Structure formats: C-alpha cells, structure tokens
C-alpha cells in the first residue's frame, strides 16, 4: 500500500469512529432529555399537589375565621 492509500484508509476508519461516537452521543442526549422531561412532569405534579393542599388549608382557615366572627 502506498502512503496515500494508508492515509485514506486511516481517515475512513476515523470518520467511521467519529460517526459512531456522534450517534452514541445523540442517543445519550435523547435519553437525558427524556429523563429530564419525566422529572419535569413529576415536579409539576408535586407543585400542583402542594398548591392544592395550600389552597385547602387557606380555605379551611377562612371558614374557621368566618365561624369565629359569626359567633358560632
């Protein structure tokens, strides 16, 4: 093989490796994005639960306050 052939073969192998690594990085990025989306959904659900609980507590306190004011 000539030096030119060796260089072409080496460059081809390097391009294949770069492509493989790029594909793997893309797969991992997709996995990370999916996991972050799942965590975001869970966080949003927890925040909604917290807001609903806080709203119920405030409503209950207002009812009790109203009962006190009304003299019950």
Backbone as CSV, one residue per row, in Angstrom:
resi,resn,N_x,N_y,N_z,CA_x,CA_y,CA_z,C_x,C_y,C_z
1,UNK,0.836,-1.174,0.000,0.000,0.000,0.000,0.890,1.250,0.000
2,UNK,0.404,2.208,-0.668,1.128,3.467,-0.685,0.714,4.297,0.510
3,UNK,1.480,5.321,0.751,1.174,6.217,1.862,-0.195,6.856,1.677
4,UNK,-0.531,7.172,0.442,-1.827,7.772,0.142,-2.958,6.811,0.488
5,UNK,-2.790,5.522,0.159,-3.807,4.510,0.483,-3.952,4.332,1.989
6,UNK,-2.813,4.299,2.689,-2.854,4.161,4.147,-3.554,5.359,4.786
7,UNK,-3.260,6.536,4.282,-3.896,7.736,4.807,-5.403,7.723,4.546
8,UNK,-5.786,7.271,3.358,-7.211,7.194,3.014,-7.920,6.180,3.906
9,UNK,-7.301,5.030,4.137,-7.908,4.002,4.988,-8.021,4.491,6.428
10,UNK,-6.967,5.123,6.920,-6.989,5.650,8.287,-8.023,6.741,8.451
11,UNK,-8.138,7.582,7.452,-9.127,8.652,7.501,-10.535,8.085,7.476
12,UNK,-10.739,7.042,6.692,-12.056,6.393,6.633,-12.431,5.772,7.963
13,UNK,-11.477,5.093,8.612,-11.747,4.495,9.923,-12.048,5.578,10.955
14,UNK,-11.280,6.659,10.890,-11.518,7.760,11.819,-12.905,8.360,11.603
15,UNK,-13.309,8.527,10.368,-14.646,9.063,10.075,-15.729,8.126,10.595
16,UNK,-15.526,6.811,10.451,-16.496,5.844,10.984,-16.593,5.942,12.502
17,UNK,-15.457,6.085,13.169,-15.472,6.190,14.630,-16.158,7.474,15.075
18,UNK,-15.854,8.560,14.370,-16.492,9.833,14.715,-18.001,9.726,14.532
19,UNK,-18.434,9.078,13.466,-19.864,8.895,13.225,-20.494,8.049,14.326
20,UNK,-19.810,6.965,14.708,-20.322,6.097,15.773,-20.437,6.847,17.095
21,UNK,-19.408,7.604,17.423,-19.433,8.370,18.669,-20.532,9.430,18.613
22,UNK,-20.705,10.058,17.464,-21.775,11.044,17.302,-23.143,10.423,17.478
23,UNK,-23.333,9.231,16.909,-24.609,8.528,17.072,-24.859,8.177,18.535
24,UNK,-23.821,7.694,19.202,-23.962,7.336,20.614,-24.254,8.578,21.461
25,UNK,-23.588,9.681,21.164,-23.842,10.925,21.902,-25.275,11.394,21.677
26,UNK,-25.771,11.248,20.451,-27.159,11.616,20.167,-28.137,10.753,20.946
27,UNK,-27.853,9.444,21.013,-28.719,8.541,21.783,-28.725,8.915,23.260
28,UNK,-27.543,9.218,23.780,-27.465,9.593,25.200,-28.169,10.917,25.457
29,UNK,-28.033,11.854,24.540,-28.717,13.140,24.691,-30.229,12.941,24.686
30,UNK,-30.723,12.057,23.825,-32.159,11.752,23.807,-32.601,11.156,25.140
31,UNK,-31.770,10.251,25.682,-32.095,9.621,26.965,-32.137,10.662,28.084
32,UNK,-31.157,11.540,28.092,-31.114,12.588,29.116,-32.325,13.510,28.979
33,UNK,-32.654,13.885,27.753,-33.813,14.759,27.528,-35.091,14.090,28.008
34,UNK,-35.241,12.789,27.735,-36.426,12.057,28.177,-36.498,12.035,29.699
35,UNK,-35.355,11.764,30.347,-35.340,11.718,31.812,-35.662,13.078,32.419
36,UNK,-35.127,14.148,31.827,-35.429,15.485,32.328,-36.905,15.823,32.156
37,UNK,-37.471,15.415,31.034,-38.901,15.661,30.814,-39.728,14.912,31.853
38,UNK,-39.329,13.686,32.144,-40.046,12.893,33.151,-39.946,13.562,34.520
39,UNK,-38.741,14.038,34.872,-38.570,14.729,36.149,-39.384,16.016,36.182
40,UNK,-39.438,16.723,35.060,-40.225,17.953,34.996,-41.702,17.662,35.217
41,UNK,-42.192,16.569,34.617,-43.591,16.182,34.819,-43.856,15.873,36.288
42,UNK,-42.922,15.151,36.899,-43.096,14.808,38.312,-43.053,16.059,39.178
43,UNK,-42.140,16.960,38.866,-42.036,18.200,39.641,-43.300,19.032,39.479
44,UNK,-43.825,19.101,38.272,-45.056,19.856,38.042,-46.211,19.241,38.815
45,UNK,-46.275,17.922,38.843,-47.323,17.243,39.610,-47.206,17.526,41.093
46,UNK,-45.990,17.492,41.605,-45.786,17.771,43.029,-46.137,19.215,43.358
47,UNK,-45.751,20.122,42.462,-46.071,21.531,42.685,-47.578,21.744,42.679
48,UNK,-48.275,21.084,41.776,-49.735,21.174,41.739,-50.359,20.622,43.004
49,UNK,-49.843,19.498,43.481,-50.352,18.923,44.741,-50.124,19.875,45.905
50,UNK,-48.938,20.482,45.950,-48.622,21.419,47.017,-49.566,22.628,46.969
51,UNK,-49.794,23.143,45.768,-50.684,24.303,45.622,-52.104,23.954,46.042
52,UNK,-52.572,22.763,45.678,-53.924,22.348,46.064,-54.029,22.201,47.580
53,UNK,-53.012,21.612,48.201,-53.019,21.470,49.664,-53.011,22.834,50.340
54,UNK,-52.186,23.743,49.846,-52.117,25.087,50.429,-53.457,25.794,50.280
55,UNK,-54.088,25.634,49.151,-55.393,26.255,48.917,-56.435,25.713,49.893
56,UNK,-56.423,24.396,50.108,-57.366,23.795,51.066,-57.118,24.309,52.481
57,UNK,-55.834,24.438,52.854,-55.527,24.935,54.200,-56.028,26.367,54.381
58,UNK,-55.782,27.195,53.379,-56.244,28.589,53.456,-57.770,28.630,53.524
59,UNK,-58.437,27.823,52.700,-59.904,27.804,52.708,-60.428,27.367,54.076
60,UNK,-59.818,26.343,54.655,-60.258,25.866,55.972,-60.064,26.938,57.043
61,UNK,-58.947,27.652,56.977,-58.710,28.725,57.958,-59.725,29.854,57.788
62,UNK,-60.043,30.180,56.569,-61.038,31.228,56.336,-62.408,30.815,56.850
63,UNK,-62.751,29.550,56.675,-64.035,29.058,57.189,-64.049,29.163,58.709
64,UNK,-62.961,28.736,59.352,-62.897,28.818,60.815,-62.952,30.266,61.288
65,UNK,-62.260,31.143,60.577,-62.289,32.559,60.932,-63.697,33.122,60.783
66,UNK,-64.355,32.757,59.697,-65.729,33.201,59.500,-66.661,32.709,60.574
67,UNK,-66.448,31.463,61.018,-67.282,30.924,62.099,-67.042,31.685,63.407
68,UNK,-65.793,32.039,63.675,-65.479,32.805,64.894,-66.127,34.172,64.838
69,UNK,-66.022,34.813,63.693,-66.599,36.147,63.544,-68.113,36.083,63.676
70,UNK,-68.709,35.028,63.157,-70.159,34.888,63.224,-70.611,34.470,64.613
71,UNK,-69.672,34.088,65.485,-70.013,33.732,66.857,-70.475,32.307,67.027
72,UNK,-70.081,31.443,66.160,-70.509,30.028,66.288,-69.688,29.302,67.276
